[in-house]
């Protein structure tokens, strides 16, 4: 168990930036699509 600890830590370190970039790109593309189809809802919310 102690021998595999650095391996798991290294794998997490290499996976964290990938997950961060992926989540940011997905969020930005979702916002871009929503802004393209419903531009009025973002800047002029419904009462």
CNS distance restraints for C-alpha pairs under 8 A (distance, minus, plus):
assign (resid   1 and name CA) (resid   5 and name CA) 6.60 0.50 0.50
assign (resid   3 and name CA) (resid   7 and name CA) 7.89 0.50 0.50
assign (resid   4 and name CA) (resid   8 and name CA) 6.36 0.50 0.50
assign (resid   5 and name CA) (resid   9 and name CA) 6.27 0.50 0.50
assign (resid   6 and name CA) (resid  10 and name CA) 5.99 0.50 0.50
assign (resid   7 and name CA) (resid  11 and name CA) 6.07 0.50 0.50
assign (resid   8 and name CA) (resid  12 and name CA) 6.12 0.50 0.50
assign (resid   9 and name CA) (resid  13 and name CA) 6.16 0.50 0.50
assign (resid  10 and name CA) (resid  14 and name CA) 6.21 0.50 0.50
assign (resid  11 and name CA) (resid  15 and name CA) 6.06 0.50 0.50
assign (resid  12 and name CA) (resid  16 and name CA) 5.91 0.50 0.50
assign (resid  13 and name CA) (resid  17 and name CA) 7.41 0.50 0.50
assign (resid  14 and name CA) (resid  18 and name CA) 7.26 0.50 0.50
assign (resid  15 and name CA) (resid  19 and name CA) 6.25 0.50 0.50
assign (resid  16 and name CA) (resid  20 and name CA) 6.16 0.50 0.50
assign (resid  17 and name CA) (resid  21 and name CA) 6.07 0.50 0.50
assign (resid  18 and name CA) (resid  22 and name CA) 5.99 0.50 0.50
assign (resid  19 and name CA) (resid  23 and name CA) 5.99 0.50 0.50
assign (resid  20 and name CA) (resid  24 and name CA) 6.14 0.50 0.50
assign (resid  21 and name CA) (resid  25 and name CA) 6.05 0.50 0.50
assign (resid  22 and name CA) (resid  26 and name CA) 6.10 0.50 0.50
assign (resid  23 and name CA) (resid  27 and name CA) 6.05 0.50 0.50
assign (resid  24 and name CA) (resid  28 and name CA) 6.05 0.50 0.50
assign (resid  25 and name CA) (resid  29 and name CA) 6.02 0.50 0.50
assign (resid  26 and name CA) (resid  30 and name CA) 6.07 0.50 0.50
assign (resid  27 and name CA) (resid  31 and name CA) 6.17 0.50 0.50
assign (resid  28 and name CA) (resid  32 and name CA) 6.04 0.50 0.50
assign (resid  29 and name CA) (resid  33 and name CA) 6.13 0.50 0.50
assign (resid  30 and name CA) (resid  34 and name CA) 6.12 0.50 0.50
assign (resid  31 and name CA) (resid  35 and name CA) 5.88 0.50 0.50
assign (resid  32 and name CA) (resid  36 and name CA) 6.02 0.50 0.50
assign (resid  33 and name CA) (resid  37 and name CA) 6.28 0.50 0.50
assign (resid  34 and name CA) (resid  38 and name CA) 5.67 0.50 0.50
assign (resid  34 and name CA) (resid  39 and name CA) 7.32 0.50 0.50
assign (resid  35 and name CA) (resid  39 and name CA) 4.71 0.50 0.50
assign (resid  35 and name CA) (resid  42 and name CA) 7.08 0.50 0.50
assign (resid  38 and name CA) (resid  42 and name CA) 7.31 0.50 0.50
assign (resid  39 and name CA) (resid  43 and name CA) 6.95 0.50 0.50
assign (resid  40 and name CA) (resid  44 and name CA) 5.34 0.50 0.50
assign (resid  40 and name CA) (resid  45 and name CA) 7.19 0.50 0.50
assign (resid  41 and name CA) (resid  45 and name CA) 4.95 0.50 0.50
assign (resid  41 and name CA) (resid  46 and name CA) 6.88 0.50 0.50
